[in-house]
Amino acid sequence: MPYTVKEFHQTPNPNALKCILDRVIRERELGPASYRTAAAAGEDPVAAALFKVAGVTNLLINEDWITVNKDPKAEWKAVKAGVSKALAGLG
């Protein structure tokens, strides 16, 4: 079953958005995962899919939400669409 972004929440950082998902993507027992690069994500399939989205620079993944940071030059409209599509392809 694919993941769906229910809501995008702005953060104090104009280059970061919190994505609230429709269900748990990372179990609480694992704790949050923070990745500054695709290489740092290693074998994490969620992070790997999200780093393929043009403009994504780093990620924080925890339970039923993900904070996505983008390059300042990237447009949120395209990044949001890419994140939604990448998450829909998982599950």
Secondary structure by P-SEA (a helix, b strand, c coil): cccccccccccccccbbbbbcccccccccccbbbbcccccccccaaaaaaaaccccccccccccbbbbbbcccccaaaaaaaaaaaaaacc
